[in-house]
């Protein structure tokens, strides 16, 4: 193995000042799961691109979820895949979906990989049916959560954390729909899956709170304001306009105003994908009507309350709202974010809120929003000696999240911007060969979470997309 040498701009330099790339991927014998399709594309990309450091990063990062975080087995005749985030031994509905999503395009010709994703879908169904308000779960139900003594909420066995986040229920729909689109495989979509989908629509409707506050409350005994929900655990007041309340952001930080706009937009797209899937499979006829009604109600409420006039950038999407006319102008690196709307939005969503169709209002609003988010008008956009990007309260001020840089690249049609994002990411790994949760805007060696599989696999998705669409940027 080559010596790590000294770090210069994120590259590992040897004694002669030439790039050397030490073996940092976990040894093959210790890898949790192997996919022939993933290994094939790893070899292809590394061999064919001119930027050897990006190739090395891709080889380390893209298979990281499979290498280190999955626990696959057959339970009651069904595939079951438990996916941890990395350095936290718990399965988030959001992270587990996002971690395997970059492999979806490879599932068609890899039966083992299909089984793995089927297993994630089955495991997520179990989690949703256990508690649709929880965001993170244990496989071992006897394990006691570190939050059990501090959290004032209904903590059932097997729950790691119970922070209600809209996106926790959107991501499993996205994964199911995406898997079916690529493979045409109907096997994961059984009666239990259908029960979980009914639970999702029911929970969304309850959290519109048109008939009272509902059953969910959350408070934590903590000195961190972003870890607890005010006013008896229900959050700040809202006007009941049809939007879904989310007590937490996808960062697991508490919302300020409970109508989290990117998550409501994600719910809108998810409901459309759910109806598409139900119709294609000819199942859940009883669910189509309620899902369609909720979709239409969300669409109307978002058109009225999500778009706000900014004094500099014109019409933009707010990050949060309360229905009374109050809004936040910002973004958070965690996905769903405003920046990530094109990445998450369904192409089937061909209405005025579509950010994918240039002739729709949403497209123009998104472009205005994007300019706002990537400027100092966003209080969580940081720029320094080591890079630039969006962070959030979770890791503190001046900490840039590679997730935001990756999403910026994935949602850009500008080759110069894509190239900038690749350079920023290449320079951010601090010689470790992996993406991190965050790094300081002036020093990449000050980072959080050395093992964060979501960022690793998403980076691989970005490199793979660039390899297929703009290979010259990787030369």
C-alpha positions in Angstrom: 0.0 0.0 0.0 1.3 3.5 -0.9 2.1 5.9 1.9 -0.5 8.5 2.5 2.1 11.2 2.0 1.0 14.8 2.4 -2.4 16.2 1.4 -2.6 19.0 -1.2 -6.0 20.2 -2.3 -7.5 16.9 -1.3 -5.0 14.8 -3.4 -2.7 12.3 -1.8 0.9 13.1 -2.9 3.9 10.8 -2.7 7.5 11.7 -2.1 8.0 12.8 -5.7 4.9 15.0 -5.6 3.0 12.7 -7.9 -0.5 11.4 -7.1 -0.7 8.1 -5.3 -3.9 6.4 -4.4 -3.7 4.0 -1.4 -6.1 1.1 -1.1 -8.8 2.3 1.3 -11.8 0.2 0.1 -12.6 -2.5 2.6 -11.0 -5.9 1.7 -13.1 -8.1 -0.5 -13.4 -10.8 2.1 -15.0 -8.4 4.6 -17.5 -6.8 2.1 -21.2 -7.3 3.1 -22.6 -7.8 -0.4 -21.2 -8.2 -3.9 -22.9 -7.2 -7.1 -21.4 -8.2 -10.4 -23.0 -5.3 -12.1 -21.6 -2.8 -9.7 -18.1 -4.3 -9.9 -18.3 -4.2 -13.7 -19.2 -0.5 -13.8 -16.6 0.3 -11.2 -13.9 -1.3 -13.3 -15.1 0.4 -16.5 -15.2 3.9 -15.1 -11.9 3.6 -13.3 -10.2 2.3 -16.5 -11.7 4.7 -18.9 -11.6 8.2 -17.3 -8.5 10.3 -17.4 -8.9 11.9 -14.0 -7.4 9.0 -11.9 -8.2 10.6 -8.6 -11.9 10.8 -9.4 -11.7 7.2 -10.6 -10.2 6.2 -7.3 -12.9 8.0 -5.4 -15.6 6.4 -7.5 -14.1 2.9 -6.8 -14.2 3.6 -3.1 -17.5 5.5 -2.8 -19.9 3.9 -5.3 -20.0 0.4 -3.7 -19.6 1.7 -0.2 -23.2 1.0 0.8 -22.9 -2.6 -0.5 -19.4 -3.0 1.0 -20.2 -1.8 4.5 -23.8 -1.2 5.4 -26.2 -3.9 4.3 -27.3 -7.0 6.2 -29.1 -9.3 3.7 -31.0 -12.5 4.4 -34.2 -14.4 3.6 -36.9 -14.1 6.3 -40.2 -16.1 5.9 -39.3 -16.7 2.3 -38.8 -13.1 1.4 -35.6 -11.1 0.9 -34.9 -8.8 3.8 -32.2 -6.1 3.7 -31.3 -4.0 6.7 -29.3 -0.9 5.8 -27.4 1.2 8.3 -26.2 4.7 7.5 -22.5 4.0 8.3 -21.3 5.0 11.7 -24.8 4.8 13.2 -26.2 1.3 13.6 -29.8 2.1 12.7 -31.8 2.1 9.5 -33.4 5.4 8.3 -36.2 5.1 5.8 -34.7 8.0 3.9 -31.1 7.0 4.0 -31.7 3.4 3.2 -33.7 4.4 0.1 -31.1 7.0 -1.0 -28.2 4.7 -0.4 -29.4 1.9 -2.8 -31.1 4.3 -5.3 -27.9 4.8 -7.3 -27.8 1.0 -8.0 -31.4 0.9 -9.4 -30.2 1.4 -13.0 -28.1 -1.7 -12.7 -30.8 -4.0 -11.3 -32.2 -5.2 -14.6 -29.3 -7.5 -15.4 -28.3 -8.4 -11.9 -30.6 -10.8 -10.1 -28.6 -10.6 -6.8 -28.9 -6.8 -6.8 -32.6 -7.2 -7.5 -33.0 -9.3 -4.4 -31.1 -6.8 -2.3 -33.5 -4.0 -3.3 -36.5 -6.2 -2.9 -35.2 -6.8 0.6 -35.0 -3.0 1.3 -38.6 -2.6 0.2 -39.8 -5.5 2.4 -37.8 -4.2 5.4 -39.2 -0.7 4.9 -42.7 -2.0 4.8 -42.2 -3.6 8.2 -40.9 -0.3 9.6 -43.8 1.7 8.2 -46.4 -0.7 9.6 -44.6 -0.6 13.0 -44.8 3.2 13.2 -45.2 5.6 10.3 -44.0 8.5 12.5 -40.6 7.0 13.2 -37.6 7.9 11.0 -35.1 5.3 12.1 -35.3 1.7 13.2 -33.2 -1.3 14.6 -33.2 -4.8 13.2 -32.8 -6.2 16.7 -36.0 -5.1 18.5 -34.4 -5.8 21.9 -31.9 -3.0 21.4 -32.7 0.0 23.5 -32.5 3.4 21.8 -30.1 6.0 23.2 -33.0 8.4 23.0 -35.5 6.4 25.1 -34.7 8.2 28.3 -34.8 11.7 26.8 -37.6 11.6 24.2 -41.2 12.3 25.2 -43.1 10.4 22.5 -44.4 6.8 21.9 -41.1 4.8 21.5 -42.0 1.3 20.5 -39.5 -1.6 20.6 -37.2 -1.6 17.6 -37.4 2.2 17.1 -34.1 4.2 17.2 -35.6 7.6 16.7 -39.2 9.0 16.3 -38.8 12.3 14.5 -41.8 12.8 12.1 -40.4 13.8 8.7 -42.6 13.7 5.5 -39.7 12.5 3.4 -39.4 9.3 5.5 -42.6 8.1 3.9 -41.9 9.5 0.4 -38.6 7.7 -0.1 -40.0 4.2 0.1 -42.5 5.1 -2.6 -39.7 6.5 -4.8 -37.7 3.3 -4.3 -40.7 1.0 -5.1 -41.6 3.0 -8.2 -38.1 3.2 -9.5 -37.4 -0.5 -8.9 -40.5 -1.4 -10.8 -39.8 1.0 -13.7 -36.4 -0.6 -14.3 -37.1 -4.3 -13.7 -40.9 -4.7 -14.3 -40.8 -7.1 -11.2 -44.0 -7.1 -9.3 -42.9 -9.5 -6.5 -42.3 -6.9 -3.8 -45.8 -5.5 -4.0 -47.8 -7.8 -1.9 -50.6 -7.2 0.6 -48.2 -6.0 3.3 -46.7 -3.5 0.9 -50.2 -2.3 0.0 -51.0 -2.0 3.7 -47.9 0.2 4.2 -49.0 2.4 1.2 -52.4 2.9 2.8 -50.7 3.8 6.1 -48.6 6.4 4.3 -51.6 8.1 2.7 -53.5 8.0 6.0 -50.6 9.5 7.9 -50.2 12.3 5.3 -53.9 13.1 5.7 -53.8 13.1 9.5 -50.8 15.4 9.4 -52.8 18.0 7.4 -54.3 18.4 10.9 -57.7 19.6 9.6 -59.4 17.6 12.4 -57.2 18.6 15.3 -53.5 18.2 16.3 -53.5 14.4 15.7 -51.7 11.7 17.6 -48.1 12.7 17.1 -46.1 14.7 19.5 -42.3 14.9 20.2 -40.2 16.6 22.8 -36.6 15.9 23.8 -34.8 16.8 27.0 -31.9 18.5 25.4 -30.0 21.8 25.2 -30.1 21.8 21.4 -33.1 23.7 20.2 -33.1 21.9 16.8 -33.6 18.5 18.5 -37.0 19.2 20.1 -40.4 20.5 19.1 -42.0 23.5 20.9 -45.5 24.1 22.2 -46.2 20.6 23.8 -44.4 18.8 21.0 -46.8 20.0 18.2 -44.8 22.9 16.8 -45.6 26.5 16.0 -49.2 27.3 15.0 -50.3 26.9 11.4 -53.3 27.8 9.4 -54.8 24.6 8.1 -54.5 25.1 4.4 -54.1 21.5 3.1 -50.3 21.2 3.4 -48.8 18.4 5.4 -47.0 19.3 8.7 -43.5 18.0 9.2 -42.0 18.4 12.6 -38.5 17.7 11.3 -36.4 18.4 8.3 -34.5 15.6 6.5 -31.5 16.7 8.5 -33.4 15.5 11.6 -33.5 19.1 12.8 -36.8 20.6 13.9 -38.6 22.8 11.5 -39.3 26.5 12.3 -42.5 26.7 10.3 -44.1 23.2 10.1 -45.0 23.3 6.4 -41.7 22.2 4.9 -42.0 23.0 1.2 -39.5 20.7 -0.4 -40.9 17.8 1.5 -44.5 18.7 0.6 -43.4 18.9 -3.1 -41.8 15.5 -2.7 -45.1 14.2 -1.2 -46.9 15.5 -4.2 -44.6 13.7 -6.6 -44.6 10.6 -4.5 -48.4 10.4 -4.6 -48.4 10.7 -8.3 -45.8 7.8 -8.5 -47.9 5.7 -6.1 -51.0 6.1 -8.3 -49.0 5.2 -11.4 -47.7 2.1 -9.7 -51.1 1.0 -8.4 -52.7 1.4 -11.8 -49.9 -0.5 -13.6 -50.1 -3.4 -11.1 -53.9 -3.3 -11.0 -54.0 -3.3 -7.2 -55.2 -1.0 -4.5 -58.2 0.4 -6.3 -59.5 1.7 -3.0 -56.4 3.7 -2.5 -56.3 5.5 -5.9 -59.2 7.9 -5.0 -57.8 9.1 -1.7 -54.3 9.4 -3.1 -55.6 11.4 -6.1 -57.7 13.7 -3.8 -54.7 14.4 -1.6 -52.5 15.0 -4.6 -54.9 17.6 -5.9 -55.3 19.3 -2.5 -51.5 19.5 -2.0 -51.1 20.9 -5.5 -53.5 23.7 -4.9 -52.1 24.5 -1.4 -48.5 24.6 -2.7 -49.4 26.9 -5.6 -50.9 29.3 -3.0 -48.4 29.0 -0.2 -45.0 27.7 -1.5 -44.2 30.5 -4.0 -43.2 33.8 -2.6 -41.9 37.1 -4.0 -38.2 37.6 -3.1 -37.0 41.3 -3.2 -34.0 40.3 -5.4 -34.7 37.1 -7.1 -38.4 37.4 -7.9 -40.8 34.4 -7.5 -39.0 31.7 -5.5 -40.0 28.6 -3.5 -39.9 29.2 0.2 -38.2 26.6 2.4 -40.9 26.6 5.1 -44.3 28.3 5.6 -47.0 28.4 8.2 -50.1 29.3 6.1 -50.3 32.7 7.8 -48.0 34.3 5.3 -44.7 33.7 7.1 -41.8 32.0 5.3 -38.1 31.1 5.5 -35.7 31.9 2.7 -33.0 29.3 2.9 -32.1 25.7 2.1 -30.6 22.7 3.9 -28.1 20.3 2.3 -30.1 17.2 3.2 -32.4 15.9 0.6 -35.3 16.7 -0.1 -34.1 20.2 -0.4 -35.2 23.0 -2.7 -32.0 22.6 -4.7 -32.8 18.9 -5.2 -36.3 19.4 -6.6 -35.4 18.3 -10.2 -33.6 15.2 -8.8 -36.7 14.0 -6.9 -39.6 15.3 -8.9 -41.5 12.8 -11.0 -41.5 13.6 -14.8 -45.2 12.6 -14.6 -45.9 15.7 -12.6 -46.8 17.9 -15.6 -48.6 20.7 -13.8 -47.8 24.3 -12.9 -45.5 23.2 -10.1 -43.3 21.0 -12.4 -39.7 22.2 -12.3 -38.8 19.8 -15.1 -40.9 21.4 -17.9 -39.6 24.8 -19.2 -43.1 25.9 -20.1 -44.4 25.5 -16.6 -44.4 28.1 -13.8 -42.5 25.8 -11.5 -39.5 25.7 -13.8 -39.0 29.5 -13.7 -39.6 29.6 -10.0 -37.0 26.9 -9.5 -34.4 28.7 -11.6 -34.9 31.8 -9.5 -34.8 29.8 -6.3 -31.5 28.1 -7.4 -29.8 31.4 -8.0 -30.9 32.5 -4.5 -29.7 29.3 -2.8 -26.3 29.5 -4.4 -25.7 33.0 -3.2 -25.2 34.8 0.1 -29.0 35.4 0.2 -29.1 31.8 1.6 -27.9 32.0 5.2 -26.5 28.4 5.0 -24.5 28.9 1.8 -20.9 29.0 2.8 -17.8 29.9 0.6 -14.2 29.8 1.7 -10.7 28.7 0.9 -11.6 25.0 0.8 -14.8 25.2 -1.2 -18.4 26.4 -1.5 -21.7 24.8 -0.9 -24.8 24.6 1.3 -24.8 23.3 4.8 -27.4 23.6 7.6 -27.8 23.9 11.3 -27.1 20.2 11.9 -23.3 20.4 11.5 -23.1 24.1 12.4 -22.1 27.3 10.7 -19.4 27.3 7.9 -19.7 23.5 7.4 -20.3 22.6 3.8 -22.1 19.3 3.0 -20.8 17.3 0.0 -24.4 16.2 -0.5 -25.2 19.7 -1.5 -22.4 19.9 -4.0 -23.3 16.5 -5.5 -27.0 17.6 -5.8 -25.9 20.8 -7.4 -24.0 18.8 -10.0 -26.8 16.3 -10.6 -29.3 19.1 -11.2 -27.1 21.2 -13.5 -27.2 21.4 -17.3 -24.2 23.7 -17.4 -21.0 21.7 -18.1 -18.9 24.4 -16.4 -21.0 24.1 -13.2 -20.8 20.3 -13.3 -17.0 20.5 -13.7 -16.8 22.9 -10.7 -18.8 20.5 -8.6 -16.5 17.6 -9.5 -13.4 19.7 -8.6 -14.9 20.8 -5.3 -15.7 17.1 -4.4 -12.3 15.9 -5.5 -10.7 18.5 -3.2 -12.9 17.7 -0.2 -12.0 14.2 0.9 -9.0 15.2 3.0 -6.9 12.3 1.6 -9.3 9.7 3.0 -10.8 8.6 -0.3 -14.4 9.0 0.8 -17.0 11.7 1.0 -17.9 13.1 4.5 -21.0 14.5 6.1 -19.5 18.0 6.1 -16.2 19.9 5.9 -15.2 23.4 7.0 -15.3 26.0 4.3 -11.6 26.9 4.9 -10.1 23.5 5.8 -11.2 20.1 4.4 -9.3 18.3 7.3 -12.0 19.6 9.6 -14.8 17.2 8.7 -17.7 15.3 10.3 -18.5 11.6 9.9 -15.7 9.7 8.2 -18.2 6.9 7.3 -21.4 8.3 5.8 -22.6 5.9 3.1 -25.4 8.1 1.6 -22.8 10.8 0.5 -20.5 8.1 -0.8 -23.0 6.3 -3.0 -24.6 9.6 -4.2 -21.2 10.8 -5.3 -20.9 7.6 -7.3 -24.2 8.3 -8.9 -23.0 11.8 -9.9 -19.8 10.5 -11.4 -21.6 7.7 -13.3 -24.1 10.3 -14.7 -21.2 12.5 -15.8 -19.4 9.5 -17.3 -22.4 8.7 -19.4 -23.5 12.2 -20.4 -20.3 14.4 -20.3 -17.3 12.1 -20.2 -14.9 14.9 -21.3 -15.4 16.4 -17.8 -13.7 13.4 -16.3 -10.6 13.5 -18.6 
